[in-house]
Amino acid sequence: RHAVCIFYLVLRALDTVEDDMTISLEVKVPMLHKFHTYLYQPEWKYMESKEKDRQVLEDFPTISMEFRNLSKVYQDVISDICHKMGVGMAEFLEKKVDSLDEWDKYCHYVAGLVGIGLSRLFSASELEDPIVGQDTELANSMGLFLQKTNIIRDYLEDQQSGREFWPREVWSRYAKKLSDLAKPENIDMAVQCLNELITNALHHVPDVLTYLSRLKNQSVFNFCAIPQVMAIATLAACYNNQQVFKGVVKIRKGQAVTLMMDATNIQAVKAIMYQYVEEIYQKIPSTDPSSNKTQQIISSIRALSLPTSSMASRHHYSPIYLSCAMLLAALSWQYLSTISKATEDYVQAGEN
């Protein structure tokens, strides 16, 4: 738990440097290359960031101290991934994502490496078998599926921030500039482009299912499975949906809670994947240029996740502690809401 927490905070700090558009390339590139060395410099911190998450850079000595308190086996994984990610981020600061191969490469640097690092931590802890950490291809796919989903969903937000992560090889067939996809007159072509990228992302689902099927520890399984089922639900919501180019597409909170409650074993996850690829299948337009490819990958996923009688009763598999945790969360939320309301009333009475 501590290793995963510190791994997250280190990468959050690294990502904050990458995201900060106020840092010049002359400063940013060397910082990204050297960032892993700051883990061993007790006093290093960065106070010039304007990003919302700048606290992780300003308080970096706290993070690096906890890092150095970890077992060496964990330190080695975190430092190695941080180094590789920093180098990759610097590479893509100075070039755009052109080909689909480069899209995979960029997603590998910013997310696939996270999957690989986490997998190595799981194996190092001995909670999972060595193969989980050794099979970097499957671990990479876990990250790519999540990252591609985020990139697809965040088209408009990235455009408004001056960032472009959709691969030119794909969008250039539908528009002269990536920003043109947001224009109302181009909406039909924009949706076709969207559908092609979602089809590309779906090709990682078989690897995701294979990876998850190897996990033995319940906590590790939940930790890995929940983001993946959230991603497939998000892709189903985005598929053939004009709203991606007009605003934010999000799954409903109730839907998210249900996914968290259900995704507790491989059969349940397969059933969830099956449900959402079916939802996509029902929305495939016959005129869509990618329709055949979309149907093919969905057929492959169906074959891997055919419902069985055990899948039909997913709730039976939910560990009781997860139900207790959800109940505790609900009670805590109710308690905090009550306290918050009472505080508001108290303050309001004082003002009156």
Buried (B, 14 or more C-beta within 10 A) or exposed (E): EEBBEBBBBBBBBBBBBBBBEEBEEEBBBEBBBEBBEBBEEEEBBBEEBEBEEBBBBBEBBEBBEBBEEBEEEBBEBBBBBBBBBBBBBBBBEEEBBEEBEBBBBBBBBBBBBBBBBBBBBBBBBEBBEEEBBEBBEBBBBBBBBBBBBBBBBBBBEBBEEEEBBBBBBBBBEBBEEBBBBBEEEBBEBBBBBBBBBBBBBBBBBBBBBBBBBBBEBBEBBBBBBBBBBBBBBBBBBBBBBBEBBEEEBEBEEEEBEBBBBBBBBBBBBBBBBBBBBBBBBEBBBEEBBBBEBBBBBBEBBBEBBEEEEBBEEBEEBBEEEBEEEBEEEEEEEEEEEEEEEEEEEEEEEEEE
